Amino acid sequence: MARTKLVAGNWKMHGDSAANQALLDGIKAGAAASKATLAVCVPFPYLAQARAALSGTTIAWGAQDVSRHAQGAYTGEVGAAMLNDFGCRYAIVGHSERRSYHGETDEVVAAKSDAAIKAGLIPIICVGETLAEREGNITGQVITRQLDAVIACIGAAGLAKSVVAYEPVWAIGTGKTASPEQAQEVHALIRARVAAVDANVAAGLQILYGGSMKPNNAKELMAQPDIDGGLIGGAALVPADFLAIGAAA
Ligand code: PEP
């Protein structure tokens, strides 16, 4: 099954109205040259700004997190239906910064993925190993554990409506990138694990690589057979870099 590529920006907790406008305008101006679908995942308060800037374009927008709860007395949480209300297509879930700074377990990540899907959003489900785990030769075990929790919760039908992002924690924001071979090995493992549940879903699943993807390494990474795009942090804040990654897809 032919898979299209997706390049999604994770703005993290950066920006303000003026800086975001310049970023959105810059991305819009060059989006036509992108070979990948482009998306930006912005901080919650700027979803309306993203919607206003990107409605009617080919660029999608989304959030960086979503509550596992549909609604109710959950102070500070933002529900999937609310994201839908702002026209989001995507919600990142289980980013390693959420897992490590906010204690999100595999089960919480799975429940958030489920909540997103139930509201019609596409979760970008992040998995990835730490440096200690890679050096301890348990990368495969860690990725399988993270993925299996998601599969147990949303099943193949849920994965058919999801995107998975492989983000080695040691490569995020560090300037250290997984080699194309290292990344491909894990992407193939993810696809094989999903194929064991449903071969068709696995064949169609977009699996993004994230971790210091930049214009100078994007082409080689995305040329790998199981790498279907990128989840981009730092380079997503510079229109020329983000667009160059889209053009390299
Ligand atoms: C990320 O935060 O998802 C990410 C991949 O960051 P960076 O590209 O800066 O490593």
Residues whose N, C-alpha, C, O or C-beta is under 5 A from the ligand:
A	BS01	PEP	N10 A171 I172 G173 T174 G210 G211 S212 M213 L231 I232 G233 G234 A235
